[in-house]
Amino acid sequence: MNCFPDEVIEQIFGYVTSQRDRNALSLVCKNWHKLERCSRKSVFIGNCYSISPERVIERFPELKSLNLKGKPHFADFNLVPHGWGGFVYPWIEALVKSRVDLEELRLKRMVVTDEGLDLLSRSFMNFKSLVLISCEGFTTTGLATIAANCRFLRELDLQENEVEHRGQWLNCFPDCCTTLVSLNFACLKGEINLGALERLVARSPNLKSLRLNHTVPLTALQRILMQAPQLVDLGIGSFVHDPHSDVCTRLKNTIKKCKSMTSLSGFFEVLPGCLRTIYPVCMNLTALNLSYAAGIHCRDLIKLICFCGKLQRLWIMDYIGDYGLGVVASACKDLQELRVFPSVLIGLNGPAGVSEKGLVAISRGCSKLHSLLYFCQQMTNAALITVAKNCPNFVRFRLCILDPTKPDPDTMQPLDEGFGAIVQSCKQLRRLSLSGWLTDQVFLYIGVYAEQLEMLSIAFAGESDKGMMYVLNGCKKLRKLEIRDSPFGDSALLSDIGKYETMRSLWMSSCDVTIGACKALAEKMQRLNVEIFNENEKVDSNVEDGQKVQKMYLYRTLAGKRNDAPEHVWTL
């Protein structure tokens, strides 16, 4: 390709969208490095402390889309101390200072302030997309500035955020705003201005995705759908009304006209009988998210799924039971992704959770399954071996037994052979989460057979340092390793420290690692940040080397030690 002019090569690069492929292109030669640098417009940063914003901007001056992650994954389980960090304001400030023409910003597990949102909204005239996932620190005042100032906004997506309600914000969208394609405020707790919402939807002809919070009543939903029959993705808030009322009848007639709808979610509040109003669109659904629909009775849930024969993605609660999963397996042959979440309503709303029987049924009926998150009461080796044979295309396999050290109930043996079968059969497995009674043997299987594994989560598993060593020595493509409540110590941590330079991060909590080992690692590997922290307890150089570390977070960085760590976070 070097015989082509640079302009032609740059055009070809434009068709390469994968971040990993773009990185590989930049390593071919100096000229390709230069061309890739000037042509890349989308950048993903998996850790906001792994590099400085100034260095990113210098490397990619034509940056328009930035995807940024902050806190470690275990923040989702409240294991990261409050105030740890992950502030986005320095990034926004650097982007403004360098006059970057930013159009899209996607943040996950970061601290976002109203001041940051205000600066963002006033500084980038062509800003079009803001996605906030599991973020905190901002209020509806910040959202109001985004609505008021981003004249070309196409996407505002708020997922799993902690947002303080300080008044209305939807009415801040100007009348000239007609560009919205996606709007998601399902996570917001406060009341919203229904009139402003309906007017916004009415003047947004390109709106394809709309996810509402629990304060939007069924009456308003009917009027909204009248204005937006083109919706593809709908998140329903409140679904409470007399199922025999004129409102439900009108909604059913309206939803029949939504011929393009393929995704449904929400249903935070549901009355029995109301679900029949959405049956007309069920036959076209490819995605159904009921992970928050605790009010749906098991029998109504099963009946609903029977109408959804084209489902490819299904998120549900475990009160559906093993019988319900059997129905899913029979009705949804094209299912590719299944997530079964734990429910506090077990015993009240249906059967007592799910077990290995439900998973086996799914594997027999849904051979296309490649992504699984499964919270269950118990699991057996025989079931996992069956799943491995029936579904060898798993890319993500995450299984959580609610009693995390429970053995195979049939044989009272560890679940090593079952998970060993998964990693042997599923050649493309990239993400794996383990649970149940597990010995070092399972980690030997993982190290030998999981050649494509990039992320591994371990909890309450293993017998000795050998288990962790097997993984580090064997998984050549491992990028993220998360370990909690396991007997891995200093020998495992220090056995192959060069491995950490090829990984993004390592998390260890409630293990047998000491302060001294962390210090030794930090001294030898200057391009790694080794952070140790205890909740509400200051950690400093006076701590004895032999003291065990409660939590340790290790990550590769080009930016050095961060300057915004609280006093209970010690960066070595």
N, C-alpha and C positions, 0 to 999 in steps of 0.2 A: 504493500500500500504506500510505501514511501515515494513511489513514482508519481502519485497523485498530488496535485496542488494542496496546500494547507486548507484552502477554502472547502475543497471536496471532502477531505478527511474530517474537518470540523462538522460538516453536514452529516456524515456517517455517524460520528460520535453522538449526534443528537438523537439517534434511534436507540442508543444504549441507555436504558433507564435504571438498571440495577446499580446500586451504590458499589457493590463488590466488584462488578464488572468494570465500572468506571475506574476504580482504584487500580485494577489490574492493567487497564489500558495506559494509565499514567506511568507505569513502571517499564514500559517497552523501550523507550528512548527519551532523550531530552526534549526532542521536538514534540512528541506525543504528550509528554508531561505538560509542556507549555500550552498546547492546544486544548488538552483536557481541562487544565486550570481555567482557561478563559471561556470555555463553553459550558462548564457545569453550572447549573442554576439551582439544583436541589442538593442539600447536604443533610446527612443524618449524624448526630452526635449522641452516642449511647450513654455518655456520662458528662454532665456539664462541667465537671472539674478535670476532665482528661486533657483539655486544651483550652487556651484562652480565646475569648471571642475575637480579639485583635488578630491572632494568628489565623483563625478560620477565615476572616475577612480578607486578609492579605493573600491567603492561598486561593480563595475563590472570589475574586472581585465582582463577578457578575451574579452573585448569589441572589436568588429571589424567593426560595422556599427553604425554611429551616425547621428541622425536626430535632427536638432537644429533650433529653431525659435527665431527671435530677436524682431523687432519692433511690436507694437500692430497692429491689423487688420486695424484700421482706418488710418494707414500710407498709405494705398492704395488710400485714398481719400484726401491726403495731409493735414491731420489734426495733424500729429505728427511733431513737430518742426525739422527743419534741424539740424543735428548734435546731435540728441537725444542720440544715442548710438547704441548698438547691434553689437559690434565688435567681430569678430570671432578669431582674432589673439591670444588672451590669451588662448583660447581653444586649438588651434593648438599647441601652445607652451607647454601647460601642457601635451598634448598627447605625444609630442616628448620627453619631459623630463622623462615621466614615461615609455617610450619604448613600448607604445601600438602598436600592430600590426594592425593598422587601414587599412581597405580595402574600406570602403564606407563612404562618407560624403554628407549629404543632408542639405542645408541651405535655410532658407526662411526669407526675410526681414532683412538681416544682412549686415554689412559693411565688405566687403572683400577687402583686399589689394593685390597688386602684391607681396609684401614681404611675405604675408601669403601663397599665392599660391606657391611661390618658396619654402618656408620651407616645405609645404605639399608635394610637388613633390619630394623633396630630402630626406625626412625623413622616408617615409613608402614604403618599397621596394615592397610590395604586393598590393599597392593601385590600385583599379579597377574601382571605380565609384565616380563621382563628379556631384551633381545636385545643381544648383544655381537658386533660384526662387525669383524674385523681390529684388535682391541684388544690391549693388552699391559699388563704391570705387576702382574698379580694371580696368585694361586695357587689350588689347590684348597681352601685354608683359607678364602678368601673365598667360594668356592662353597658351602662347608659352612655358613656363616652364613646365606646366602640360603635354603638348603634347610631349615635348622632353624627360622628365625624367620618366614618368609613363609608364613603358615598358609593363605592363599587363592591360592597361586601356581598360575597356569594355564599359563604359558609360560616356559621357560628355554631360550633358543636361543643356542648358542655356535658362531659361524662364523669360521673362519680366524684364531683367536686364538692368541697365544703364552701358554700357561698352564704354570706350573711345578707339577709334581706333588709335593705334600707330604702325601700320605696320602688315605685314603678320604673321600668326601663324600656319596655316594649314600645311605649308611646314616644320614645326618643328617636325612633327611626323616622327620618324625614319623608315627606310625601313623595319625594323624587326617588326614593329607594325602591327599585323594581327588579333588582338583580339577584335576589336571594334564590339559591338552589337548595340549600340545606340549613335547617334550623332545629337545634336540639337543646331544650332546656328542661328535660325530664328530671334532672337532679335537684332543681330549685324547690325550696320548701314554701316560699311565700306566695300570696295571691298575686295574680297577674291581671292586667287590664284586658278583659276579653274583647272589648270593642276595638282596642288598638291592635290586638292579635288578628282579629277578623279582617280589619282594613289592610293590614300588612299582607296577609295571605291573598286577599283579593287583588292587590296590585303586584303580585309576584307570579307572573305566568309561567316562569321556569322552575318553580318550586317542585322538587322531587322528593325530598325527605323532610318530614316534620314529626318531631317527638315532643309530646306535651307532658306537663307535670300533672300531679294529682288534683290540682285545683281547677282544671278545665273540665266542666261538667259535660255530660253526654249531650245536652241540648246545644251547647256551643260547638261540640264536635260535629254534629249534623250540619250546622250552618257552615262550618269550615270546609267540610267535604263537598258541600254544594259549590263552594268557590274554587276548590282545587281537586277536581276529579282526576287530574294528571298525576297525583301522588304515586310514587313507587314504594316508599318506605313510610310507615305511619306508626308512631308511638302513642298509644292511648293512655290517658291519665285515669280519670274516674269513669268507671263503667257501672254506675249505680243508678237504676231507674226501674220503674215498673215495666217488666218485659212485655206486658200486654197494652201499654200505653201508646198513644199516637206518636210520641217522640221516638220510641223504639221502631215503630212501623215506618216512620219517615226515614230514620237512619238506615234501616235495612234496604229501603228503596233507593236511597242515595248511594250507599256503598256498592250497590249493584253496578253503578255507573263508573266505578273506579276500576276500569279494565286493566290498568297498568300495575296495580298494586301487587308486589311480590314479597313484601316484608312487613311483619307486624311485631310490636313489642309493647311493653308497659303493663297495662291492666293492674294498676296499683290497688284499686278498689273495685270489686266485682260483686254483683248480685246474681244468684242462680237464675238462669233463664235468659239473661241478657246476651249471653254468648251466641245464641242462635242468630242474632242480627248480623254477625260477621261471617256466617257460613257462606254467603254468596262469593266471597273473595278467597276462601280457603283453598279452593281447587287450584289456584294459581300461585300460592305461596311457595317460595323457596327458602324463606328464613322466618323463624318464629322464636321470639325471645320471651319466655314466661318466667324468667328467673326471679322476678319480683312479684309475681301474681299469686301470692299466698292465699288469696281469698277464693280461688277457684277450687271447687270440690273435685275430688279425684275422678269421679264418674263423668263429670262435665268436661274435665281436661282430656280424658281418654276419648270421649265422643268428638271433641273438637279436632284432635289429632287425626281421627279417622277420615276427616274431610280434607286432610292436607297431604295428599299422595305424592306431591312433587317436592317435598321438603328436602333441602340439602344441608341446612343448618338448624339445629334445635337446641335451645337452652331452656331447661326446666328444673323444678325442684324435685327432691327425692321422694316426696310423698306420693308420687305417681306409682311407686312400688314396682316390683318385678313383673307383675301381670301387665301393668301399663306399658313397661318397656317392651314386653312381648308384642303388644298391640302396635307400638311404634315400629318394631322390626317388621311386622307384617304389612303395615300401611305405607312405610317410607323407605322403599327399596333404594332410592338415590341418595340417602343420607350420607353426608361426608364429614360433618362436624357435630358432635354431641357433647353437651355440658350438662351434668346433673349436679345441682347444688344442694347443700344441706338445708333442711327446713326445721324450724322450731315447732312446726305444727304436726310432727309425727305422732300418730295415735289419735289426733283430733280430726284431721282432714283426710285421712286415708290410711293405707298400709304403713307399717313401721319401716320406712326407708327402703333402700334397694340393697341387693347383695350380688354375689357372683352369678346367680341365676339370670338376673336381668341383663348383665353384661354379655353372658353367653348367648342369650336370645338375640341381642342386638348384633353380635358378631355373625350369627348365622343368617340373619335377614338383611344385613347392610354391609355387603362386602366392599363397598366403595369407601367405607369409613377411613379417614386418615388423620382425624384430630379428635382427641378424647380428653375430657376432664370429668372425673367420676368420683363423687363422694359416696361411700358405701358403708354398710355395717360390717361386712366381712368379705374375704376373698380367699380363693383356693388356688393351689398350683395347677390343678386340672383345668380350672376355668381359664386361667391365664394362658395355658398351653393351647387350649381350644381357640381362644381369641387370636393368638399369634398365627395359628394355621389359617383361620378364616379371614383375617384382615392383615395381610402382610404389608400394606401400604401406609402404615402409620408414619406420620411425620412428627406428630405430637402425641405423647401418651402420658397423661397425668392422672394418677390414681391415689386417692386419699382415703384410707380406712379410718373411721372416726375414732377407733381405739388404735393408735398408731403403732403399737407393738404386738398386735394380735397375730397369732400364728394361723396356719391353715387349720380351720376347724375340723376338717375331716381326718387329717393325719397328725395334727399338732406339731407339724414341722415348719421350719421357716419357709418363706415364700421365694427363696433363691431360685429354684428351678423354674417357677412360673415367669418371673421377670427375666431370667436367663433366656427363656424361649422367646420373649418379646424382642430382646435385643438381637437374637440370632436370626429371627425371621424377618424383622422389619429393617431392611437394609438402608432405608432413607431416613431413619429416625434422627431427628435433630433436637428434640426437647423431651426430657424424661423427668418425671417426678415419682419418687418411690414412697411406699408406705407399708406398714406391717412389720412383722418380725423378720429381720434380714441379717445375715452374717457377712463376713468378708467375701464369701464365695460369690455373691451376686455382683460385687464390684470387680471381681476377676472376670466374670462374664462381660460386664460392661466395658472394661478395658480392652478385652480381646475382640469383641464383636461390634461394639457401637462405633463404627469408623466415621460416621457422619455427625455424631453427637456434638451439639454446640452448647447446650444448656442442661445442667443436671442439678436437681434439687433433692437433697437428702435430709431426712429427719428421723431421729430415734432409730438409727440403723448402724450396723457394723459392730465389729468386735475389737479391732486393734488398728494401729497405724497402717497396716498392710492394705486395708480396704481403700483408704484414700490414695495410697501409693499406686495401687492398681489402676485407678482412674487417671491420675496425672501422667503415669507412664504410658498408658495405652490410648487414650482418646486424643488423637493428634489435632482434631479440629475444635476442641473444647474452648469455649469463649467465656462462659459464666458458670461458676460452681458455687452452689449455695448449700451450706451445711448447718444444721442446728441439732442440739441435744444428741451428739454422737461422740464416741470415745476416741476421736482423732486428736493427736497431740503434736508436740514439737517436732518429733522425728518425721511425721508425715508432712508437716508444714515446710520443713527445711530440706526435704529429700531431693527435690528437683526444682530449685528456685528459678532456674532459667525458664521453666514452663510459664511462669506468670507474665513474662514479657510478651508472650503470644496470646494471652488471655485478656479479656476486658476487665474482669473482676473476680474476687474470691470473697465470700462472706462466711464467717464462722461464728456461731454463738452457742454458749453453753457447751463448749467442747473442752479439751484438756490442754489448750495452748496457753503458754505463759508470756508474761511481759518480756522476759529475756529473749525468747525466740523471736518475738515481733521486732525487738530492737536489732537483733542480729540480721534479720531479713532486710530491714530498712537500710542498714549500713551497707550491705552488699549490693542491693538493687536500688540505685539512685533514681531510676526512672519510675519507681513505684511509690505511691503514697500508701502508707500503712496506718490506718486509723483505728484506735481502740477507744471504746467509750462504755461508760456505765450510766445507767439512768439516774439523773439528778445527783451524780457524784463526780467530783473533780478528780481527774487523773493527771498526774504530773511525773516529773523525773524522780521524785522521792519514793515512788512505789518500788518495792523490792522486785527483782527480776523473777523470782520464783512464784510470784502471785499469778493466779490464773486470770485470763482475760474473759470478761463476760461476753463482749461482742467485739469482733474485729472485722474491718472492711478494708480490703486491699484492692487497689485499682491502678492500672497503668496510666501515666500522665506525662504530658509534655509541658505542663504549666507549673510544676513544682508544688510546694505546700500551699494550701489555700489560706486566705487571710480572714475568712468569715466564720471559722469554726467556733462554736460556743465552748465554754470552759470545761464542759464534761466530755468534749471530744479532743483527743490528743493525737495529733498527726506526727508520726515519728520521722 
